Every structure is written in C-alpha cells, then in structure tokens.
Amino acid sequence: MAIDTTQLEAAIRNAIPVAHLEIEDQSSGCGESYAIILVSPAFEGKNTLARHRMVNEMLKNEIAQMHAFSQVCPYLL
C-alpha cells in the first residue's frame, strides 16, 4: 500500500517539531519513492547519522510501504 504526501507530512509533523519541511514524491504520484528535507530544533546536538536514525525510527511504518526514501536533515538551513 503506497503512502501519499499528506500522510507522510502528518506523520512527520505529529512526531517532531518542524522548522522547515519539503516533501517530493519522486515516483510520479504513485507514492513509492519520496525525498524529504526536514529541519527541526530536535536535531540540535545530533550528528547526521543520529538525525537520520531518528527520522527512520519515527517513520518506520511509512518507510516500510515505500520502495525508496531519501532524506536531508540539517539542524539549520
């Protein structure tokens, strides 16, 4: 079952405070591949690997329904 952009955005915003969020469906609308840019104050003091693990954990149910997922998660833009 594919995920849509609205579901993905809701899952992110319900899990973490968001300063900036961009979601791109890279699968031509079928919901199989997403790329996100996520900036959050929750990332303060965490290195890149820790931020990615944090996002992977909070979106594990959504990511399980995708073919591909990429993320850029800087602390500040």
All heavy atoms as TSV, in Angstrom:
chain	resi	resn	atom	element	x	y	z
A	1	MET	N	N	0.843	-1.178	0.000
A	1	MET	CA	C	0.000	0.000	0.000
A	1	MET	C	C	0.886	1.237	0.000
A	1	MET	O	O	1.758	1.390	0.833
A	1	MET	CB	C	-0.899	-0.024	1.231
A	1	MET	CG	C	-1.795	1.168	1.364
A	1	MET	SD	S	-2.819	0.927	2.824
A	1	MET	CE	C	-3.729	2.408	2.759
A	2	ALA	N	N	0.681	2.107	-0.938
A	2	ALA	CA	C	1.504	3.310	-1.079
A	2	ALA	C	C	1.069	4.385	-0.076
A	2	ALA	O	O	-0.057	4.403	0.401
A	2	ALA	CB	C	1.398	3.851	-2.494
A	3	ILE	N	N	1.978	5.256	0.204
A	3	ILE	CA	C	1.761	6.384	1.118
A	3	ILE	C	C	1.569	7.631	0.276
A	3	ILE	O	O	2.235	7.784	-0.741
A	3	ILE	CB	C	3.023	6.511	2.008
A	3	ILE	CG1	C	2.915	5.662	3.237
A	3	ILE	CG2	C	3.415	7.868	2.318
A	3	ILE	CD1	C	2.099	6.034	4.346
A	4	ASP	N	N	0.718	8.545	0.704
A	4	ASP	CA	C	0.623	9.806	-0.030
A	4	ASP	C	C	1.313	10.922	0.747
A	4	ASP	O	O	1.645	10.777	1.927
A	4	ASP	CB	C	-0.817	10.157	-0.427
A	4	ASP	CG	C	-1.703	10.583	0.722
A	4	ASP	OD1	O	-1.197	10.965	1.786
A	4	ASP	OD2	O	-2.930	10.546	0.550
A	5	THR	N	N	1.538	12.021	0.070
A	5	THR	CA	C	2.292	13.137	0.638
A	5	THR	C	C	1.642	13.659	1.918
A	5	THR	O	O	2.330	13.984	2.885
A	5	THR	CB	C	2.418	14.273	-0.401
A	5	THR	OG1	O	3.003	13.734	-1.582
A	5	THR	CG2	C	3.293	15.401	0.094
A	6	THR	N	N	0.330	13.726	1.937
A	6	THR	CA	C	-0.388	14.230	3.106
A	6	THR	C	C	-0.155	13.336	4.322
A	6	THR	O	O	0.071	13.828	5.428
A	6	THR	CB	C	-1.901	14.318	2.802
A	6	THR	OG1	O	-2.077	15.072	1.608
A	6	THR	CG2	C	-2.659	14.967	3.925
A	7	GLN	N	N	-0.205	12.024	4.122
A	7	GLN	CA	C	0.040	11.085	5.217
A	7	GLN	C	C	1.468	11.207	5.734
A	7	GLN	O	O	1.704	11.176	6.948
A	7	GLN	CB	C	-0.193	9.649	4.755
A	7	GLN	CG	C	-1.616	9.299	4.454
A	7	GLN	CD	C	-1.714	7.916	3.839
A	7	GLN	OE1	O	-1.089	7.651	2.810
A	7	GLN	NE2	N	-2.483	7.044	4.457
A	8	LEU	N	N	2.412	11.331	4.825
A	8	LEU	CA	C	3.809	11.439	5.217
A	8	LEU	C	C	4.045	12.727	5.997
A	8	LEU	O	O	4.693	12.723	7.046
A	8	LEU	CB	C	4.717	11.378	3.983
A	8	LEU	CG	C	6.206	11.334	4.237
A	8	LEU	CD1	C	6.596	10.175	5.136
A	8	LEU	CD2	C	6.958	11.256	2.907
A	9	GLU	N	N	3.491	13.831	5.506
A	9	GLU	CA	C	3.651	15.106	6.211
A	9	GLU	C	C	3.019	15.045	7.598
A	9	GLU	O	O	3.615	15.507	8.573
A	9	GLU	CB	C	3.033	16.246	5.407
A	9	GLU	CG	C	3.181	17.578	6.105
A	9	GLU	CD	C	2.699	18.766	5.293
A	9	GLU	OE1	O	2.289	18.594	4.134
A	9	GLU	OE2	O	2.745	19.886	5.835
A	10	ALA	N	N	1.844	14.474	7.722
A	10	ALA	CA	C	1.177	14.363	9.026
A	10	ALA	C	C	2.005	13.525	9.995
A	10	ALA	O	O	2.145	13.895	11.174
A	10	ALA	CB	C	-0.212	13.767	8.855
A	11	ALA	N	N	2.572	12.435	9.520
A	11	ALA	CA	C	3.393	11.578	10.376
A	11	ALA	C	C	4.609	12.329	10.894
A	11	ALA	O	O	4.968	12.211	12.069
A	11	ALA	CB	C	3.824	10.326	9.611
A	12	ILE	N	N	5.235	13.116	10.038
A	12	ILE	CA	C	6.411	13.887	10.442
A	12	ILE	C	C	6.020	14.964	11.449
A	12	ILE	O	O	6.614	15.098	12.520
A	12	ILE	CB	C	7.108	14.511	9.220
A	12	ILE	CG1	C	7.714	13.415	8.338
A	12	ILE	CG2	C	8.166	15.524	9.645
A	12	ILE	CD1	C	8.155	13.871	6.964
A	13	ARG	N	N	4.997	15.741	11.118
A	13	ARG	CA	C	4.593	16.865	11.986
A	13	ARG	C	C	4.041	16.394	13.330
A	13	ARG	O	O	4.152	17.105	14.327
A	13	ARG	CB	C	3.590	17.748	11.265
A	13	ARG	CG	C	4.226	18.517	10.111
A	13	ARG	CD	C	3.296	19.570	9.531
A	13	ARG	NE	N	3.896	20.227	8.395
A	13	ARG	CZ	C	4.741	21.251	8.465
A	13	ARG	NH1	N	5.095	21.733	9.632
A	13	ARG	NH2	N	5.238	21.791	7.366
A	14	ASN	N	N	3.474	15.197	13.390
A	14	ASN	CA	C	2.985	14.653	14.653
A	14	ASN	C	C	4.101	14.094	15.525
A	14	ASN	O	O	3.909	13.921	16.723
A	14	ASN	CB	C	1.934	13.566	14.399
A	14	ASN	CG	C	0.628	14.128	13.890
A	14	ASN	OD1	O	0.276	15.277	14.158
A	14	ASN	ND2	N	-0.095	13.335	13.128
A	15	ALA	N	N	5.245	13.816	14.930
A	15	ALA	CA	C	6.331	13.159	15.652
A	15	ALA	C	C	7.419	14.112	16.135
A	15	ALA	O	O	8.128	13.797	17.091
A	15	ALA	CB	C	6.958	12.084	14.774
A	16	ILE	N	N	7.558	15.252	15.475
A	16	ILE	CA	C	8.725	16.101	15.727
A	16	ILE	C	C	8.359	17.560	15.437
A	16	ILE	O	O	7.570	17.824	14.528
A	16	ILE	CB	C	9.904	15.633	14.834
A	16	ILE	CG1	C	11.229	16.226	15.248
A	16	ILE	CG2	C	9.641	15.861	13.390
A	16	ILE	CD1	C	12.426	15.613	14.519
A	17	PRO	N	N	8.918	18.515	16.187
A	17	PRO	CA	C	8.686	19.918	15.825
A	17	PRO	C	C	9.408	20.235	14.512
A	17	PRO	O	O	10.565	19.863	14.331
A	17	PRO	CB	C	9.281	20.706	16.992
A	17	PRO	CG	C	10.184	19.768	17.701
A	17	PRO	CD	C	9.729	18.377	17.387
A	18	VAL	N	N	8.712	20.890	13.609
A	18	VAL	CA	C	9.243	21.143	12.267
A	18	VAL	C	C	9.479	22.633	12.062
A	18	VAL	O	O	8.570	23.434	12.226
A	18	VAL	CB	C	8.258	20.618	11.197
A	18	VAL	CG1	C	8.719	21.002	9.806
A	18	VAL	CG2	C	8.099	19.113	11.319
A	19	ALA	N	N	10.722	22.984	11.703
A	19	ALA	CA	C	11.037	24.362	11.330
A	19	ALA	C	C	10.893	24.548	9.818
A	19	ALA	O	O	10.509	25.618	9.351
A	19	ALA	CB	C	12.452	24.714	11.777
A	20	HIS	N	N	11.198	23.504	9.065
A	20	HIS	CA	C	11.101	23.544	7.602
A	20	HIS	C	C	10.919	22.119	7.106
A	20	HIS	O	O	11.581	21.194	7.586
A	20	HIS	CB	C	12.373	24.154	6.998
A	20	HIS	CG	C	12.374	24.178	5.506
A	20	HIS	ND1	N	11.718	25.137	4.781
A	20	HIS	CD2	C	12.933	23.338	4.608
A	20	HIS	CE1	C	11.889	24.896	3.491
A	20	HIS	NE2	N	12.621	23.806	3.358
A	21	LEU	N	N	10.013	21.944	6.129
A	21	LEU	CA	C	9.774	20.611	5.576
A	21	LEU	C	C	9.457	20.727	4.094
A	21	LEU	O	O	8.602	21.509	3.697
A	21	LEU	CB	C	8.594	19.941	6.292
A	21	LEU	CG	C	8.149	18.573	5.765
A	21	LEU	CD1	C	9.271	17.546	5.884
A	21	LEU	CD2	C	6.916	18.104	6.513
A	22	GLU	N	N	10.175	19.963	3.298
A	22	GLU	CA	C	9.880	19.806	1.872
A	22	GLU	C	C	9.752	18.318	1.607
A	22	GLU	O	O	10.597	17.535	2.030
A	22	GLU	CB	C	11.014	20.366	1.002
A	22	GLU	CG	C	11.197	21.858	1.092
A	22	GLU	CD	C	12.377	22.346	0.253
A	22	GLU	OE1	O	12.642	21.755	-0.816
A	22	GLU	OE2	O	13.027	23.312	0.689
A	23	ILE	N	N	8.687	17.944	0.918
A	23	ILE	CA	C	8.462	16.547	0.558
A	23	ILE	C	C	8.290	16.480	-0.951
A	23	ILE	O	O	7.463	17.189	-1.513
A	23	ILE	CB	C	7.210	15.981	1.251
A	23	ILE	CG1	C	7.347	16.052	2.770
A	23	ILE	CG2	C	6.956	14.541	0.782
A	23	ILE	CD1	C	6.098	15.647	3.530
A	24	GLU	N	N	9.069	15.614	-1.581
A	24	GLU	CA	C	8.969	15.441	-3.029
A	24	GLU	C	C	8.647	13.981	-3.341
A	24	GLU	O	O	9.390	13.075	-2.967
A	24	GLU	CB	C	10.284	15.822	-3.701
A	24	GLU	CG	C	10.251	15.661	-5.197
A	24	GLU	CD	C	11.587	15.931	-5.872
A	24	GLU	OE1	O	12.549	16.333	-5.199
A	24	GLU	OE2	O	11.663	15.713	-7.092
A	25	ASP	N	N	7.521	13.776	-3.995
A	25	ASP	CA	C	7.160	12.443	-4.482
A	25	ASP	C	C	7.935	12.228	-5.782
A	25	ASP	O	O	7.649	12.851	-6.791
A	25	ASP	CB	C	5.653	12.348	-4.711
A	25	ASP	CG	C	5.210	10.959	-5.166
A	25	ASP	OD1	O	6.073	10.134	-5.533
A	25	ASP	OD2	O	4.008	10.712	-5.162
A	26	GLN	N	N	8.917	11.368	-5.748
A	26	GLN	CA	C	9.778	11.128	-6.899
A	26	GLN	C	C	9.293	9.949	-7.750
A	26	GLN	O	O	10.001	9.497	-8.635
A	26	GLN	CB	C	11.216	10.884	-6.438
A	26	GLN	CG	C	11.802	12.084	-5.733
A	26	GLN	CD	C	13.230	11.851	-5.307
A	26	GLN	OE1	O	13.600	10.765	-4.870
A	26	GLN	NE2	N	14.046	12.885	-5.445
A	27	SER	N	N	8.069	9.500	-7.476
A	27	SER	CA	C	7.544	8.336	-8.184
A	27	SER	C	C	6.386	8.686	-9.112
A	27	SER	O	O	5.547	7.852	-9.400
A	27	SER	CB	C	7.086	7.285	-7.169
A	27	SER	OG	O	6.058	7.815	-6.349
A	28	SER	N	N	6.336	9.940	-9.537
A	28	SER	CA	C	5.281	10.391	-10.464
A	28	SER	C	C	3.880	10.201	-9.892
A	28	SER	O	O	2.944	9.878	-10.618
A	28	SER	CB	C	5.407	9.687	-11.811
A	28	SER	OG	O	6.661	9.929	-12.387
A	29	GLY	N	N	3.752	10.347	-8.586
A	29	GLY	CA	C	2.436	10.316	-7.955
A	29	GLY	C	C	1.972	8.980	-7.425
A	29	GLY	O	O	0.901	8.896	-6.830
A	30	CYS	N	N	2.749	7.932	-7.563
A	30	CYS	CA	C	2.274	6.631	-7.079
A	30	CYS	C	C	2.626	6.380	-5.615
A	30	CYS	O	O	2.177	5.401	-5.034
A	30	CYS	CB	C	2.765	5.490	-7.968
A	30	CYS	SG	S	4.485	5.072	-7.792
A	31	GLY	N	N	3.419	7.252	-5.006
A	31	GLY	CA	C	3.712	7.143	-3.584
A	31	GLY	C	C	4.713	6.083	-3.202
A	31	GLY	O	O	4.757	5.638	-2.063
A	32	GLU	N	N	5.560	5.684	-4.122
A	32	GLU	CA	C	6.544	4.637	-3.855
A	32	GLU	C	C	7.933	5.169	-3.522
A	32	GLU	O	O	8.767	4.437	-3.001
A	32	GLU	CB	C	6.646	3.697	-5.062
A	32	GLU	CG	C	5.400	2.893	-5.314
A	32	GLU	CD	C	5.218	1.755	-4.320
A	32	GLU	OE1	O	6.218	1.209	-3.849
A	32	GLU	OE2	O	4.057	1.430	-4.027
A	33	SER	N	N	8.188	6.434	-3.832
A	33	SER	CA	C	9.521	6.987	-3.630
A	33	SER	C	C	9.417	8.458	-3.206
A	33	SER	O	O	8.808	9.267	-3.904
A	33	SER	CB	C	10.331	6.881	-4.924
A	33	SER	OG	O	11.594	7.467	-4.784
A	34	TYR	N	N	10.032	8.774	-2.069
A	34	TYR	CA	C	9.988	10.136	-1.552
A	34	TYR	C	C	11.385	10.623	-1.182
A	34	TYR	O	O	12.242	9.847	-0.760
A	34	TYR	CB	C	9.118	10.221	-0.293
A	34	TYR	CG	C	7.648	10.165	-0.585
A	34	TYR	CD1	C	6.947	8.973	-0.499
A	34	TYR	CD2	C	6.958	11.309	-0.950
A	34	TYR	CE1	C	5.594	8.919	-0.772
A	34	TYR	CE2	C	5.601	11.266	-1.228
A	34	TYR	CZ	C	4.934	10.074	-1.133
A	34	TYR	OH	O	3.591	10.026	-1.407
A	35	ALA	N	N	11.554	11.928	-1.317
A	35	ALA	CA	C	12.745	12.614	-0.832
A	35	ALA	C	C	12.241	13.742	0.068
A	35	ALA	O	O	11.284	14.431	-0.288
A	35	ALA	CB	C	13.562	13.180	-1.982
A	36	ILE	N	N	12.868	13.898	1.227
A	36	ILE	CA	C	12.462	14.972	2.127
A	36	ILE	C	C	13.663	15.814	2.532
A	36	ILE	O	O	14.798	15.337	2.560
A	36	ILE	CB	C	11.743	14.455	3.395
A	36	ILE	CG1	C	12.701	13.681	4.320
A	36	ILE	CG2	C	10.524	13.621	3.041
A	36	ILE	CD1	C	12.149	13.433	5.703
A	37	ILE	N	N	13.370	17.062	2.824
A	37	ILE	CA	C	14.302	17.948	3.520
A	37	ILE	C	C	13.558	18.345	4.781
A	37	ILE	O	O	12.452	18.891	4.723
A	37	ILE	CB	C	14.666	19.186	2.684
A	37	ILE	CG1	C	15.368	18.774	1.402
A	37	ILE	CG2	C	15.538	20.147	3.506
A	37	ILE	CD1	C	15.628	19.916	0.433
A	38	LEU	N	N	14.136	18.052	5.927
A	38	LEU	CA	C	13.494	18.288	7.207
A	38	LEU	C	C	14.466	19.011	8.133
A	38	LEU	O	O	15.574	18.530	8.364
A	38	LEU	CB	C	13.066	16.954	7.826
A	38	LEU	CG	C	12.547	16.969	9.255
A	38	LEU	CD1	C	11.289	17.845	9.373
A	38	LEU	CD2	C	12.249	15.550	9.720
A	39	VAL	N	N	14.039	20.160	8.630
A	39	VAL	CA	C	14.825	20.921	9.605
A	39	VAL	C	C	14.005	20.978	10.886
A	39	VAL	O	O	12.813	21.309	10.852
A	39	VAL	CB	C	15.116	22.347	9.092
A	39	VAL	CG1	C	15.954	23.112	10.109
A	39	VAL	CG2	C	15.829	22.302	7.747
A	40	SER	N	N	14.623	20.635	12.000
A	40	SER	CA	C	13.913	20.611	13.274
A	40	SER	C	C	14.844	21.004	14.420
A	40	SER	O	O	16.015	20.610	14.433
A	40	SER	CB	C	13.370	19.204	13.540
A	40	SER	OG	O	12.809	19.125	14.828
A	41	PRO	N	N	14.309	21.732	15.396
A	41	PRO	CA	C	15.122	22.024	16.581
A	41	PRO	C	C	15.455	20.758	17.371
A	41	PRO	O	O	16.409	20.748	18.156
A	41	PRO	CB	C	14.263	22.988	17.402
A	41	PRO	CG	C	12.885	22.912	16.841
A	41	PRO	CD	C	13.007	22.399	15.444
A	42	ALA	N	N	14.724	19.683	17.147
A	42	ALA	CA	C	15.010	18.417	17.820
A	42	ALA	C	C	16.342	17.817	17.380
A	42	ALA	O	O	16.869	16.924	18.041
A	42	ALA	CB	C	13.880	17.422	17.564
A	43	PHE	N	N	16.885	18.301	16.282
A	43	PHE	CA	C	18.160	17.796	15.769
A	43	PHE	C	C	19.373	18.446	16.456
A	43	PHE	O	O	20.501	18.040	16.205
A	43	PHE	CB	C	18.276	18.030	14.262
A	43	PHE	CG	C	17.276	17.272	13.441
A	43	PHE	CD1	C	16.884	17.753	12.210
A	43	PHE	CD2	C	16.737	16.068	13.867
A	43	PHE	CE1	C	15.980	17.070	11.422
A	43	PHE	CE2	C	15.826	15.366	13.094
A	43	PHE	CZ	C	15.445	15.866	11.870
A	44	GLU	N	N	19.145	19.436	17.288
A	44	GLU	CA	C	20.253	20.152	17.929
A	44	GLU	C	C	21.157	19.171	18.683
A	44	GLU	O	O	20.685	18.317	19.441
A	44	GLU	CB	C	19.729	21.201	18.902
A	44	GLU	CG	C	20.831	22.015	19.549
A	44	GLU	CD	C	20.300	23.143	20.419
A	44	GLU	OE1	O	19.088	23.212	20.654
A	44	GLU	OE2	O	21.126	23.941	20.862
A	45	GLY	N	N	22.443	19.278	18.444
A	45	GLY	CA	C	23.422	18.451	19.122
A	45	GLY	C	C	23.571	17.041	18.554
A	45	GLY	O	O	24.372	16.264	19.048
A	46	LYS	N	N	22.806	16.703	17.538
A	46	LYS	CA	C	22.892	15.369	16.944
A	46	LYS	C	C	23.671	15.434	15.623
A	46	LYS	O	O	23.496	16.361	14.852
A	46	LYS	CB	C	21.493	14.816	16.673
A	46	LYS	CG	C	20.713	14.528	17.943
A	46	LYS	CD	C	19.345	13.987	17.613
A	46	LYS	CE	C	18.587	13.489	18.807
A	46	LYS	NZ	N	18.495	14.376	19.931
A	47	ASN	N	N	24.502	14.436	15.396
A	47	ASN	CA	C	25.226	14.391	14.126
A	47	ASN	C	C	24.301	13.857	13.030
A	47	ASN	O	O	23.164	13.453	13.293
A	47	ASN	CB	C	26.508	13.562	14.257
A	47	ASN	CG	C	26.261	12.094	14.541
A	47	ASN	OD1	O	25.214	11.535	14.220
A	47	ASN	ND2	N	27.240	11.446	15.156
A	48	THR	N	N	24.779	13.852	11.807
A	48	THR	CA	C	23.954	13.454	10.664
A	48	THR	C	C	23.392	12.047	10.829
A	48	THR	O	O	22.206	11.815	10.582
A	48	THR	CB	C	24.770	13.548	9.359
A	48	THR	OG1	O	25.225	14.884	9.208
A	48	THR	CG2	C	23.946	13.156	8.151
A	49	LEU	N	N	24.206	11.104	11.236
A	49	LEU	CA	C	23.748	9.731	11.403
A	49	LEU	C	C	22.639	9.643	12.453
A	49	LEU	O	O	21.626	8.963	12.247
A	49	LEU	CB	C	24.914	8.810	11.767
A	49	LEU	CG	C	24.577	7.333	11.934
A	49	LEU	CD1	C	23.959	6.766	10.662
A	49	LEU	CD2	C	25.820	6.551	12.331
A	50	ALA	N	N	22.798	10.337	13.560
A	50	ALA	CA	C	21.776	10.323	14.620
A	50	ALA	C	C	20.465	10.944	14.132
A	50	ALA	O	O	19.381	10.444	14.451
A	50	ALA	CB	C	22.292	11.057	15.850
A	51	ARG	N	N	20.558	12.009	13.344
A	51	ARG	CA	C	19.344	12.632	12.795
A	51	ARG	C	C	18.634	11.680	11.840
A	51	ARG	O	O	17.416	11.525	11.890
A	51	ARG	CB	C	19.695	13.949	12.094
A	51	ARG	CG	C	20.175	15.019	13.054
A	51	ARG	CD	C	20.291	16.383	12.402
A	51	ARG	NE	N	21.202	16.446	11.276
A	51	ARG	CZ	C	22.452	16.878	11.313
A	51	ARG	NH1	N	22.981	17.306	12.449
A	51	ARG	NH2	N	23.182	16.913	10.222
A	52	HIS	N	N	19.383	11.015	10.974
A	52	HIS	CA	C	18.788	10.076	10.022
A	52	HIS	C	C	18.158	8.884	10.743
A	52	HIS	O	O	17.063	8.436	10.375
A	52	HIS	CB	C	19.820	9.604	9.002
A	52	HIS	CG	C	20.116	10.626	7.962
A	52	HIS	ND1	N	20.570	10.296	6.717
A	52	HIS	CD2	C	20.014	11.980	7.967
A	52	HIS	CE1	C	20.740	11.402	5.995
A	52	HIS	NE2	N	20.410	12.433	6.755
A	53	ARG	N	N	18.825	8.381	11.753
A	53	ARG	CA	C	18.261	7.268	12.526
A	53	ARG	C	C	16.972	7.694	13.227
A	53	ARG	O	O	16.010	6.914	13.301
A	53	ARG	CB	C	19.276	6.757	13.544
A	53	ARG	CG	C	20.367	5.936	12.924
A	53	ARG	CD	C	21.345	5.437	13.948
A	53	ARG	NE	N	22.301	4.538	13.334
A	53	ARG	CZ	C	23.442	4.186	13.893
A	53	ARG	NH1	N	23.776	4.649	15.094
A	53	ARG	NH2	N	24.258	3.369	13.273
A	54	MET	N	N	16.955	8.920	13.732
A	54	MET	CA	C	15.771	9.459	14.391
A	54	MET	C	C	14.584	9.500	13.421
A	54	MET	O	O	13.477	9.075	13.751
A	54	MET	CB	C	16.104	10.861	14.920
A	54	MET	CG	C	15.058	11.519	15.715
A	54	MET	SD	S	15.748	13.109	16.289
A	54	MET	CE	C	14.301	13.791	17.034
A	55	VAL	N	N	14.821	10.011	12.229
A	55	VAL	CA	C	13.766	10.095	11.211
A	55	VAL	C	C	13.339	8.692	10.777
A	55	VAL	O	O	12.139	8.408	10.654
A	55	VAL	CB	C	14.230	10.942	10.005
A	55	VAL	CG1	C	13.237	10.848	8.846
A	55	VAL	CG2	C	14.427	12.394	10.416
A	56	ASN	N	N	14.285	7.806	10.537
A	56	ASN	CA	C	13.950	6.436	10.134
A	56	ASN	C	C	13.085	5.743	11.181
A	56	ASN	O	O	12.146	5.024	10.839
A	56	ASN	CB	C	15.212	5.614	9.873
A	56	ASN	CG	C	15.926	6.021	8.609
A	56	ASN	OD1	O	15.363	6.675	7.745
A	56	ASN	ND2	N	17.181	5.629	8.506
A	57	GLU	N	N	13.387	5.960	12.444
A	57	GLU	CA	C	12.619	5.337	13.520
A	57	GLU	C	C	11.201	5.908	13.590
A	57	GLU	O	O	10.230	5.164	13.708
A	57	GLU	CB	C	13.331	5.517	14.865
A	57	GLU	CG	C	12.609	4.891	16.031
A	57	GLU	CD	C	12.408	3.380	15.923
A	57	GLU	OE1	O	13.227	2.689	15.277
A	57	GLU	OE2	O	11.416	2.890	16.497
A	58	MET	N	N	11.078	7.224	13.496
A	58	MET	CA	C	9.738	7.827	13.621
A	58	MET	C	C	8.868	7.556	12.398
A	58	MET	O	O	7.647	7.605	12.501
A	58	MET	CB	C	9.823	9.319	13.925
A	58	MET	CG	C	10.243	10.192	12.792
A	58	MET	SD	S	10.352	11.909	13.365
A	58	MET	CE	C	10.708	12.715	11.822
A	59	LEU	N	N	9.472	7.249	11.255
A	59	LEU	CA	C	8.719	6.964	10.028
A	59	LEU	C	C	8.814	5.498	9.596
A	59	LEU	O	O	8.546	5.176	8.442
A	59	LEU	CB	C	9.222	7.856	8.884
A	59	LEU	CG	C	9.046	9.352	9.052
A	59	LEU	CD1	C	9.670	10.098	7.883
A	59	LEU	CD2	C	7.578	9.720	9.219
A	60	LYS	N	N	9.163	4.608	10.501
A	60	LYS	CA	C	9.406	3.214	10.099
A	60	LYS	C	C	8.187	2.570	9.451
A	60	LYS	O	O	8.330	1.807	8.499
A	60	LYS	CB	C	9.932	2.384	11.259
A	60	LYS	CG	C	8.976	2.177	12.393
A	60	LYS	CD	C	9.637	1.378	13.497
A	60	LYS	CE	C	8.746	1.360	14.728
A	60	LYS	NZ	N	9.432	0.724	15.844
A	61	ASN	N	N	6.980	2.868	9.904
A	61	ASN	CA	C	5.782	2.275	9.291
A	61	ASN	C	C	5.558	2.816	7.881
A	61	ASN	O	O	5.196	2.074	6.968
A	61	ASN	CB	C	4.547	2.526	10.152
A	61	ASN	CG	C	4.622	1.806	11.475
A	61	ASN	OD1	O	5.210	0.736	11.583
A	61	ASN	ND2	N	4.055	2.398	12.501
A	62	GLU	N	N	5.775	4.111	7.708
A	62	GLU	CA	C	5.607	4.735	6.396
A	62	GLU	C	C	6.691	4.286	5.421
A	62	GLU	O	O	6.399	3.966	4.263
A	62	GLU	CB	C	5.608	6.263	6.526
A	62	GLU	CG	C	4.390	6.841	7.222
A	62	GLU	CD	C	4.408	6.693	8.743
A	62	GLU	OE1	O	5.450	6.349	9.311
A	62	GLU	OE2	O	3.347	6.913	9.352
A	63	ILE	N	N	7.939	4.249	5.880
A	63	ILE	CA	C	9.052	3.842	5.026
A	63	ILE	C	C	8.882	2.381	4.571
A	63	ILE	O	O	9.237	2.034	3.443
A	63	ILE	CB	C	10.402	4.057	5.739
A	63	ILE	CG1	C	10.664	5.569	5.914
A	63	ILE	CG2	C	11.553	3.396	4.979
A	63	ILE	CD1	C	11.860	5.905	6.789
A	64	ALA	N	N	8.304	1.547	5.414
A	64	ALA	CA	C	8.087	0.143	5.065
A	64	ALA	C	C	7.153	-0.010	3.871
A	64	ALA	O	O	7.177	-1.037	3.187
A	64	ALA	CB	C	7.535	-0.619	6.262
A	65	GLN	N	N	6.347	1.010	3.593
A	65	GLN	CA	C	5.397	0.955	2.481
A	65	GLN	C	C	5.957	1.581	1.207
A	65	GLN	O	O	5.266	1.661	0.199
A	65	GLN	CB	C	4.116	1.689	2.873
A	65	GLN	CG	C	3.418	1.062	4.064
A	65	GLN	CD	C	2.209	1.855	4.497
A	65	GLN	OE1	O	1.354	2.154	3.672
A	65	GLN	NE2	N	2.158	2.214	5.769
A	66	MET	N	N	7.204	2.038	1.243
A	66	MET	CA	C	7.820	2.709	0.096
A	66	MET	C	C	8.867	1.813	-0.555
A	66	MET	O	O	9.423	0.918	0.071
A	66	MET	CB	C	8.523	4.000	0.549
A	66	MET	CG	C	7.636	5.028	1.142
A	66	MET	SD	S	8.650	6.421	1.695
A	66	MET	CE	C	7.539	7.173	2.854
A	67	HIS	N	N	9.181	2.148	-1.786
A	67	HIS	CA	C	10.280	1.495	-2.491
A	67	HIS	C	C	11.591	2.213	-2.176
A	67	HIS	O	O	12.633	1.576	-2.033
A	67	HIS	CB	C	10.015	1.495	-3.993
A	67	HIS	CG	C	11.160	0.981	-4.804
A	67	HIS	ND1	N	11.497	-0.359	-4.833
A	67	HIS	CD2	C	12.049	1.610	-5.594
A	67	HIS	CE1	C	12.554	-0.517	-5.607
A	67	HIS	NE2	N	12.905	0.651	-6.087
A	68	ALA	N	N	11.550	3.556	-2.095
A	68	ALA	CA	C	12.762	4.347	-1.850
A	68	ALA	C	C	12.425	5.566	-0.994
A	68	ALA	O	O	11.363	6.158	-1.132
A	68	ALA	CB	C	13.378	4.784	-3.171
A	69	PHE	N	N	13.365	5.924	-0.123
A	69	PHE	CA	C	13.208	7.085	0.747
A	69	PHE	C	C	14.577	7.715	0.948
A	69	PHE	O	O	15.528	7.030	1.308
A	69	PHE	CB	C	12.634	6.659	2.104
A	69	PHE	CG	C	12.479	7.781	3.088
A	69	PHE	CD1	C	11.443	8.696	2.948
A	69	PHE	CD2	C	13.357	7.923	4.145
A	69	PHE	CE1	C	11.289	9.738	3.865
A	69	PHE	CE2	C	13.207	8.949	5.061
A	69	PHE	CZ	C	12.167	9.860	4.915
A	70	SER	N	N	14.678	9.021	0.690
A	70	SER	CA	C	15.937	9.719	0.956
A	70	SER	C	C	15.620	10.944	1.794
A	70	SER	O	O	14.531	11.504	1.732
A	70	SER	CB	C	16.655	10.106	-0.336
A	70	SER	OG	O	15.909	11.078	-1.041
A	71	GLN	N	N	16.598	11.334	2.583
A	71	GLN	CA	C	16.392	12.453	3.488
A	71	GLN	C	C	17.633	13.321	3.606
A	71	GLN	O	O	18.752	12.836	3.538
A	71	GLN	CB	C	15.984	11.947	4.868
A	71	GLN	CG	C	17.004	11.006	5.496
A	71	GLN	CD	C	16.557	10.480	6.828
A	71	GLN	OE1	O	16.379	11.245	7.765
A	71	GLN	NE2	N	16.396	9.165	6.938
A	72	VAL	N	N	17.380	14.602	3.768
A	72	VAL	CA	C	18.393	15.585	4.123
A	72	VAL	C	C	17.854	16.245	5.366
A	72	VAL	O	O	16.737	16.791	5.350
A	72	VAL	CB	C	18.619	16.620	2.995
A	72	VAL	CG1	C	19.593	17.688	3.442
A	72	VAL	CG2	C	19.097	15.935	1.732
A	73	CYS	N	N	18.589	16.154	6.460
A	73	CYS	CA	C	18.084	16.632	7.742
A	73	CYS	C	C	19.115	17.507	8.460
A	73	CYS	O	O	19.678	17.124	9.476
A	73	CYS	CB	C	17.710	15.459	8.623
A	73	CYS	SG	S	16.432	14.407	7.940
A	74	PRO	N	N	19.351	18.719	7.953
A	74	PRO	CA	C	20.279	19.606	8.636
A	74	PRO	C	C	19.661	20.166	9.907
A	74	PRO	O	O	18.420	20.242	10.021
A	74	PRO	CB	C	20.519	20.713	7.615
A	74	PRO	CG	C	19.260	20.761	6.824
A	74	PRO	CD	C	18.764	19.336	6.770
A	75	TYR	N	N	20.469	20.536	10.855
A	75	TYR	CA	C	19.949	21.186	12.063
A	75	TYR	C	C	19.429	22.569	11.703
A	75	TYR	O	O	18.376	22.982	12.142
A	75	TYR	CB	C	21.015	21.250	13.145
A	75	TYR	CG	C	20.642	22.152	14.296
A	75	TYR	CD1	C	19.469	21.944	15.012
A	75	TYR	CD2	C	21.438	23.234	14.646
A	75	TYR	CE1	C	19.108	22.792	16.055
A	75	TYR	CE2	C	21.085	24.068	15.675
A	75	TYR	CZ	C	19.928	23.849	16.382
A	75	TYR	OH	O	19.561	24.682	17.393
A	76	LEU	N	N	20.178	23.302	10.881
A	76	LEU	CA	C	19.782	24.638	10.437
A	76	LEU	C	C	19.906	24.729	8.929
A	76	LEU	O	O	20.786	24.130	8.331
A	76	LEU	CB	C	20.687	25.707	11.056
A	76	LEU	CG	C	20.638	25.838	12.571
A	76	LEU	CD1	C	21.722	26.792	13.038
A	76	LEU	CD2	C	19.281	26.298	13.044
A	77	LEU	N	N	19.045	25.483	8.307
A	77	LEU	CA	C	19.137	25.723	6.867
A	77	LEU	C	C	20.007	26.911	6.599
A	77	LEU	O	O	20.068	27.830	7.313
A	77	LEU	CB	C	17.768	25.979	6.262
A	77	LEU	CG	C	17.084	24.820	5.595
A	77	LEU	CD1	C	15.761	25.245	4.969
A	77	LEU	CD2	C	17.896	24.090	4.612
